[in-house]
Amino acid sequence: MALKNPYQVIKHQRVTEKAVMLQQLQSAESNPSLERCKSPKYVFVVDTGATKREIAQAVETIYAKQQVKVTAVNTINMKAKATRRRGRRGTKPAFKKAIVTLENGNALEES
């Protein structure tokens, strides 16, 4: 198995309303069932051929200065979507996203 560059494995962080909600679960106090979620979760768009182990190692390598520890990685393959714009048909590309769970107390600070 060839070593991959961590920046080839992880393309970018996905920032959506749902992804931001997952990041803020650790500080949720309004709902008793959400108080049990003490580990922050972050969503990344990753290479379609990347494994969970490669994704975890890449996140720990990229954020080595912050000394984050990955506890779990869940992956989802998103299918291509058909689009229509001004009568022309097209498709949005398929991609793979990973939900990375960090240890309690860890957080990713963007600089």
C-alpha positions as CSV (number, residue, x, y, z in Angstrom):
1,M,0.0,0.0,0.0
2,A,1.5,3.3,-1.1
3,L,1.5,6.2,1.3
4,K,-0.9,8.9,0.2
5,N,-0.5,12.6,0.8
6,P,-3.0,13.6,3.5
7,Y,-4.1,16.5,1.4
8,Q,-5.0,14.0,-1.4
9,V,-7.1,11.9,0.9
10,I,-9.0,14.9,2.5
11,K,-10.1,17.4,-0.1
12,H,-11.9,20.0,2.1
13,Q,-14.1,20.4,5.1
14,R,-17.8,20.4,4.2
15,V,-19.6,23.3,5.8
16,T,-23.4,23.0,5.7
17,E,-26.1,23.6,8.2
18,K,-26.2,20.0,9.2
19,A,-22.4,19.7,9.5
20,V,-22.3,22.8,11.7
21,M,-25.0,21.3,13.9
22,L,-22.9,18.1,14.3
23,Q,-19.9,20.2,15.4
24,Q,-21.9,22.0,18.1
25,L,-23.5,18.9,19.6
26,Q,-20.8,18.8,22.3
27,S,-22.1,22.2,23.7
28,A,-25.8,21.4,23.4
29,E,-27.6,21.8,26.7
30,S,-31.2,22.4,25.5
31,N,-32.1,18.7,25.0
32,P,-31.2,16.0,27.5
33,S,-30.6,13.4,24.8
34,L,-28.1,15.7,23.1
35,E,-26.1,16.2,26.3
36,R,-24.8,12.7,25.9
37,C,-22.9,13.7,22.7
38,K,-19.7,14.9,24.2
39,S,-17.5,14.2,21.1
40,P,-17.4,16.7,18.3
41,K,-18.0,15.5,14.8
42,Y,-16.6,17.1,11.6
43,V,-17.6,16.4,8.0
44,F,-15.0,16.3,5.2
45,V,-15.2,15.6,1.5
46,V,-12.6,12.8,0.8
47,D,-11.1,10.9,-2.0
48,T,-13.5,8.2,-3.4
49,G,-10.9,5.5,-2.9
50,A,-9.9,6.4,0.6
51,T,-10.4,4.0,3.5
52,K,-11.5,4.8,7.0
53,R,-8.0,4.2,8.4
54,E,-6.5,6.5,5.7
55,I,-9.0,9.2,6.6
56,A,-8.3,9.0,10.3
57,Q,-4.5,9.1,9.7
58,A,-4.9,12.1,7.3
59,V,-7.0,14.1,9.8
60,E,-4.5,13.4,12.6
61,T,-1.6,14.4,10.3
62,I,-3.2,17.6,9.0
63,Y,-4.2,18.8,12.5
64,A,-1.0,17.5,14.3
65,K,-0.3,20.9,15.9
66,Q,-3.7,20.7,17.7
67,Q,-3.0,17.1,18.8
68,V,-6.4,15.7,17.8
69,K,-7.2,12.1,18.2
70,V,-9.8,10.4,15.9
71,T,-12.0,7.9,17.6
72,A,-14.4,7.0,14.7
73,V,-14.9,7.6,11.0
74,N,-18.2,7.0,9.1
75,T,-18.2,7.3,5.3
76,I,-21.0,8.0,2.9
77,N,-20.9,7.7,-0.9
78,M,-23.1,10.4,-2.4
79,K,-24.6,9.7,-5.8
80,A,-24.5,12.1,-8.7
81,K,-27.6,14.3,-9.0
82,A,-29.3,15.2,-12.3
83,T,-29.7,18.9,-12.9
84,R,-31.5,21.1,-15.4
85,R,-30.6,24.6,-16.2
86,R,-32.2,26.6,-19.0
87,G,-33.4,23.5,-20.6
88,R,-30.0,21.8,-20.6
89,R,-29.5,18.6,-18.7
90,G,-26.4,17.9,-16.7
91,T,-25.2,16.2,-13.5
92,K,-23.6,17.2,-10.3
93,P,-20.6,15.0,-9.6
94,A,-20.6,12.1,-7.1
95,F,-18.4,12.4,-4.1
96,K,-17.6,10.6,-0.8
97,K,-17.9,12.3,2.5
98,A,-16.6,11.3,5.9
99,I,-18.0,12.1,9.4
100,V,-15.0,12.1,11.7
101,T,-15.5,11.8,15.5
102,L,-12.8,13.2,17.8
103,E,-12.0,12.5,21.4
104,N,-13.8,14.4,24.2
105,G,-12.2,17.8,24.6
106,N,-10.6,17.9,21.1
107,A,-11.7,20.5,18.5
108,L,-10.5,21.7,15.2
109,E,-9.6,25.4,15.1
110,E,-9.3,26.8,11.6
111,S,-6.5,29.3,11.2
